[in-house]
Amino acid sequence: MSLLELRGVTRRFGGLAAVSNITAHVDTGELVGLIGPNGAGKTTLFNLLTGVYAPSEGAVVFDGRDTRGMRPCRIAALGIARTFQNIRLFRELTALQNVKVAVNLRARASLFSAVIDTMGQRADDARLEALARECLTAMGLEHVGDNRSCDLPYGLQRRLEISRALATRPKLLLLDEPAAGMNPFEKQDLMQLIRTVQTTFNVTVLLIEHDMKVVMGICKRIYVLDYGQLIAEGTPAEIRANPKVIAAYLGEETI
Amino acid sequence: MRWLALRTLTVLGCLAALAVVSKLLSANLDTYVFLVVIQCGVAMTLAASLNLINGITGQFSIGHAGFYAAGAYVGAAWTVLWQPIVVRHVPLLQLGAPVGDTLTLLIAIVVGAAAAAVAGVVVGLPSLRLRGDYLAIVTLGFGEVIRVVILNIDAVGGARGLTGIPTLVGSGDLAFFWVFGLVLAVVALSRNLMRTTRGLTWLAVREDEIAADAMGVDTTRVKVSAFVVGSAFAGVAGVMYAHYFTSISPDVFGMDMSIIITTMVVLGGTGSVSGSLLAAIVLTALPEFLRFMQDYRMVIFSTMLVVVMLTRPQGMFGHGEISFAKLKQLFGRRAAGGAKP
């Protein structure tokens, strides 16, 4: 059964259809790539999946549930976590605190017990901190836990975003250009790490990436978006040979 | 069980210490200075409670005097207008002075807090759609609305104000005990909040609302909670004020009061509890102690504010707090630096 299903999803901004009539699916355990040129609608699609935007038409079904009308925090609680293309960390908080915010979804103690500082709350806090540290370690950030997140180097900030998303214990992890701005070696490292994390955390991944080479390396299945339309779907080899994809990326031959 | 015993002991210890300090101060300070100290306590509560909304949750609210007024008026209305009626009809409540007065004050605190909290919800709701300067305008306007409504209620004296409120808070050491007990409560709450994982969600809303939402933080709930808790404490500060100074009038709770409370939070360093407290003391005590300068008083006061903001735009403490560890570090470094040739 599909974990995530998009049924004819469309999103219009005024007269512009940023995403138009997309039908796609992601199965449990997959690592699916989503590629496309600038402005193709990839991030808009992520915003639709996470409830930042509501679809103008169509439906997003996650884990058998229609997520229409749900607020982002509800959808996060259902099990979709994301990273942001333009890094959105809680800048003044430390790396560990960033992850702890996300780990709250698994908290048992109430806000009231936090405020009056009960025993049960302390035990719960210790448990949550352990979970948060686990997520930091998974992304190789255990040494920078006490650094303010805005002081971290760029590459680590990107990793921290993934770590924070993992802390919500998602079923589906949406990564929005996690390797943007990295050199080819760093990209390879990161992709390796993503693959490791995928198995250890047992999470399904949908990955936006600009760089075709990177996606081709780790994704078994790829969707290609152009001008808000789904123009191709298939294995890396199929995508590479698809004339529509080549046209979208390289431009068409004019005769 | 051990925890409960320890906690009870801590609370009792704090109260005992507070009682001793109250006795000492009320015995040794002259009446005028003591009055200023009480005013500082009320201001500290106001600043720390606004800091919960403005500093910790990042919702730029600048109409705090409205909540302060709601608490003061509803609390005083209970004591002056409703309590005598209730007591007349319920003979069981006709208690002697110390017990009866304390009970009346406690109920005044509860109704004052509740009234301010309701006002907090009403303002908190627009905060779900507005942010930054737009929210500021709404909160400022709402604060004025509360004042104008009070101005037009004859039962609480309208523009003349409500007078003849019994000094339930007491005048000497008891007043200090109540007012600074309240300060301790709001500080303890802020501190616990900022130390726990749950409390981090409030800071996350300040830092990045969209990211917080995506990480499963119910931002609506956080923002409304912050407004409710912050305004409830302001309401209790109002109850204290009313039952200490025995008369209140709408002009005490005007826009300038809102601005002063906001200034305390900004000057202290938005988000810093200790900063808010210190700024509250400075902004309350300084104008009083500069009185010997007569006409130049406010000039000097304003100049000092400008100088502080120019030299430390992030406020006196930034996001930081006073802590013994940091003080030790600071003095340790000083000593080490001094030892070098």
Interface residues (C-beta under 8 A of the other chain):
Chain A: T50 V52 R71 P72 C73 A76 A77 A81 R82 F84 R88 L89 F90 R91 E92 L93 Q97 K100 V101 A102 V103 N104 L105 A107 A109 S110 L111 A114 V115 I116 D117 T118 M119 Q121 D124 D125 L128 E129 A132 R164 A165 A167 T168
Chain B: W3 L4 R7 L189 N192 L193 T196 T197 R198 G199 L200 T201 L203 A204 E207 D208 I210 A211 A212 D213 A214 M215 G216 V217 D218 T219 T220 S225 H319
